[in-house]
Structure formats: structure tokens, C-alpha cells
């Protein structure tokens, strides 16, 4: 027995080594915060799981099954980080997808370690990664399991940087290794246009839906590094850390944390 994962709803189960998620990264995942046993922003995470699984033609378990597993693994007296991994299932060797595969669902629980409060007031430093985002056309920014470039980019980050901006094959901004990039120009929020891959995060999904409530318009654009540097304010976001203000990228500096505060207030007020 274990208390930090379930495989297909069972704590004593093991994963078939022929699973296609292990062999080929053939699956999708989402990471989410769980406070007092309740998955935060669950409706948005489930929506992205549905769209990503549909894009790969993977049958997603019902929401009732996923929520039942979450209720089984997470307890009301703890704050944790949850991660859903949905793989296409197990098959013999070869890339061809057999018919009638049964997807495997894996739910992981890890310790929630909030960032130091000073990070949200002082901001963080970023660098430009030498590792580019791999092109996954025609998939686009699906959160699939093949994330080797993010692993390599994370390893390459210097000790003085909080995260690194990853460019696409055209040299435009795509994402950070584990955060979405948001740039403010006046009353407009811009996200990088992820034409060649990357991850469309839940925090981006929420902002695209609710930016108007904050008094902003919100669009996705092709964003070169020089365009990013012209922003009035930059934050990076993900489902665990919320919105983190950026203080410096290379020699360019910013000194505002207002946008990060506004976004975190929005996140806090959403279920």
C-alpha cells in the first residue's frame, strides 16, 4: 500500500512496462494544486485534459471517475500538488496504435511547497534558454508526455535565475520551462503565439477567459525577445505558483508587481 499515488484507482496496482506513455510519451498530463482536499480550478484543468486527450484521440475517463480518485487520495487536512497522467494504454512494441486500447490513469500526490513571500514582492530573474521548444506540428501546445526539451532546459538554468524563457524554432518567445509568459502593454495582456508546440497552461486559459474582468484585453501574438523586452510588465504563471513578477531578463529590468498581484487575486477568487 502507498499513500502518494493511484493507478487506475488502486493504490496497490503497478504499471504495465509496455505502457505507451512510458515508451513513447503517448499521453497527456495536468498538474494542479489541492487545498484541504479540494482540487483548485478543477473545471479548467478538466477542460484542458478533455481537449488535449481529444486531440490525441485518447479516451479520457469520466470526470466522476477522476474526482473519485482525487477524493480517495487527498485528505481534507493537507495541502498538496496533484498530477493526472492519462496514457493511451499498453501495447506490444511498435508505434502503430492497436484498436480498442484501454487508457491508463495515474494520479500522483506530492508535497505542496509554496514559494517564499519575497518572490512575489521582489520579483525574479529569468534567462534565455539555449534549448528551443521542439516543433510538434500539427499538435500545437498540447500538454503531452514528451517533454524532454523542458527537462534539458531546466538542467541548463544558472543558479541566479528562477526560470528560463524557451524560444521556438523561429526564434520567438514560446514559454518558460515550467511557466507561461504574460506581457503587459498598457491595458493589453499578450501571450506568446505557440504555433510550434509548448504548453497551453491552465493559468493562460483562465486569463484568456477573465482578463476583461480585470480591465484588460488579452491576445496571443508572435512575440520576439525584443518585443517582450518592450513590455511594461512581465509575469510568469502556472497552476502551482500562481503569478510571479519578473524583475530582470538579461540586462533589462522591471520594477512593478501590480499585475502579478491582480492575477493572483483573480486566481484566489476562482473555484
CORNORUR-V656741 format. One record per pair of residues at least 12 apart in sequence whose ideal C-beta (glycine too) atoms are under 10 Angstrom apart, sorted by the first residue. I is the first residue (numbers start at 1). J is the second residue. Records with the same first field share a line. If there is no record, write none. Layout:
BEGIN
I=J  J
END
This chain:
BEGIN
2=73  109
3=73  75  109
4=73  80  107  108  109  110  111
5=73  83  85  106  107  108  109  110
6=68  69  70  72  73  105  106  107  108  109
7=19  69  85  104  105  106  107  108
8=61  65  69  102  103  104  105  106  107
9=61  65  66  68  69  72  73  105  107
10=69  72
11=72  73  107
13=104  106
15=85  87  90  104  106
16=87  89  90  91  104
17=90
18=89  90  91  92  93
19=85  87  88  89  90  91  103  104  106
20=58  87  88  89  90  91  95  97  98  101  103  104  145
21=58  85  86  87  88  89  90  103  104  106  144  145  146
22=87  90  104  145
23=87  90  91  93  94  95
24=87  88  91  94  95  97  144  145  146
25=87  144  145  146  147  148
26=56  58  87  88  89  91  95  97  101  144  145  146
27=52  53  56  58  84  85  86  87  88  89  103  104  105  106  143  144  145  146
28=48  49  50  51  52  53  54  55  56  58  60  84  85  86  87  88  103  142  143  144  145
29=49  52  83  84  85  86  87  106  108  143  144  145  147  199
30=42  44  45  46  47  48  49  52  82  83  84  85  86  143  199  201  202  239
31=45  81  82  83  84  85  108  110  143  178  201  202  238  239  240
32=44  45  46  49  70  80  81  82  83  84  202  239  240
33=45  79  80  81  82  112  114  238  239  240  241  242  267
34=70  73  74  75  78  79  80  81  82  109  112
35=74  76  78  79  80  112
36=74  75  76  77  78  79  80
37=70  71  73  74  75  76  77  78  79  80
38=70  71  74  76  79  271
39=66  67  70  71  74  80  82  84  239  271
40=79  82  202  239  240  267  268  270  271
41=202  203  205  206  239  267  270  271
42=63  66  67  70  82  202  271
43=63  202  270  271
44=201  202  203  205  206  209  239  270  271
45=66  82  84  202  205  239
46=60  63  66  67  84  202
47=202  205
48=142  143  199  200  201  202  204  205  239
49=61  63  66  84  86  143  202
50=63
51=142  143  200  205
52=86  139  140  141  142  143  144  199  200
53=86  88  103  142  144
54=142
55=138  139  140  142  144
56=86  88  97  139  142  144
57=88  97
58=86  87  88  89  97  101  103  144
59=86  88  89  101  102  103
60=84  86  103  105
61=84  86  103  104  105
65=105
66=84  86  105  107
69=82  84  105  106  107
70=82  84  107  109
72=107
73=107  108  109
74=107  109
75=109
78=109  111  112
79=111  112  113  114
80=108  109  110  111  112
81=108  109  110  111  112  113  239  240
82=107  108  109  110  112  239  240
83=106  107  108  109  110
84=105  106  107  108
85=104  105  106  107  108  145
86=103  104  105  106  107  145
87=101  103  104  105  106  145
88=101  102  103  104  145
89=101  102  103  104
90=102  103  104
112=240
113=240
114=240  241  242
115=162  240  241  242  244
119=162  241  244  245  247  260
120=241  242  243  244  245  257  260  261  264
121=245  257  260  261
122=245  247  255  257
123=162  233  234  235  244  245  246  247  248  253  254  255  256  257  260
124=161  162  163  179  235  236  244  245  246  247  248  249
125=158  160  161  162  163  246  247  248  249  250  253
126=157  161  162  163  164  165  176  179  181  228  234  236  244  246  247  248  249  250  252
127=156  157  158  160  161  162  163  164  165  176  248  249  250
128=161  164  165  166  167  173  225  228  249  250
129=149  150  152  153  154  156  157  161  163  164  165  166  167  174  175  176  177
130=152  153  156  164  166  167
131=148  149  150  151  152  153  154  155  156  157  164  166  167  177
132=149  153  166  167  168  169  170  171  174  196  197
133=149  150  153  166  167  168  169  172  173  174  175  177  192  194  196  197  198  199
134=146  147  148  149  150  166  168  169  196  197  198
135=168  169  170  195  196  197  198
136=194  196  197  198
137=195  196  197
139=196  197
140=194  195  196  197  198  200
141=174  175  180  192  193  194  195  196  197  198  199  200  201  204
142=194  197  198  199  200
143=198  199  200  201  202
144=197  199
146=197
147=177  178  199
149=166  177  197  198
150=164  166  175  176  177  178  198  199
151=177
152=177
153=165  166  175  176  177  178
154=166  176  177  178
155=177
156=177
157=176  177
160=248
161=176  248  249
162=176  179  236  241  244  246  247  248
163=175  176  177  178  179  181  236  238  241  244  246
164=176  177  178  179  249
165=177  179  181  192  225  228  234  236  246  249  250
166=181  192  197  198
167=192  196  223  224  225
168=192  193  194  195  196  197  198  222  223
169=195  196  197
170=195  196  222  224
171=224  225
172=192  193  194  195  196  221  222  223  224  225  227  228
173=190  191  192  193  194  198  221  222  223  224  225  226  227  228
174=192  193  194  195  196  197  198  199  223
175=191  192  194  197  198  199  200  201  204  236  238
176=198  199  236  237  238  244  246
178=199  201  236  238  240  241
179=199  201  203  235  236  237  238  239  240  241  243  244  246
180=192  194  198  199  200  201  202  203  204  205  207  235  236  237  238  239  243
181=198  201  204  223  228  231  234  235  236  237  246
182=203  204  207  211  216  218  231  233  234  235  236  237  243  246  259  260  263
183=221  223  227  228  229  230  231  232  233  234  235  246  259
184=216  231  232  233  234  235  254  256  258  259  262
185=221  227  230  231  232  233
186=216  217  231  232  233
187=211  214  215  216  217  232
188=211  216  217  218  219  221  231  232
189=204  207  208  211  214  216  217  218  219  220  231  233  235  259  263
190=217  218  219  220  221  222  223  227  228  231  234
191=204  207  208  218  219  220  221  223  237
192=204  220  221  222  223  224  227  228
193=219  220  221  222  223
194=220
195=220  222
199=238
200=220
201=237  238  239
202=237  238  239  267
203=235  236  237  238  239  240  241  242  243  263  266  267
204=218  220  237  238
205=239
206=237  239  263  266  267  270
207=235  237  243  263  266  267
208=220
209=270
210=263  266  267  269  270
211=263  266
213=266  269
214=259  262  263  265  266
215=262
216=259  262  263
225=249  250  252
226=252
228=246  249  252
229=249  250  251  252  254
230=252
231=246  249  252  254  259
232=254  256  258  259
233=245  246  254  255  256  257  258  259  260
234=246  247  248  249  252  254  256  259  260
235=254  256  257  258  259  260  261  262  263  264
236=260
237=260  263  264  267
239=267
241=264
242=260  263  264  265  266  267  268
243=257  259  260  261  262  263  264  265  266  267
244=257  260  263  264
245=257  258  259  260  261  263  264
246=259  260
END
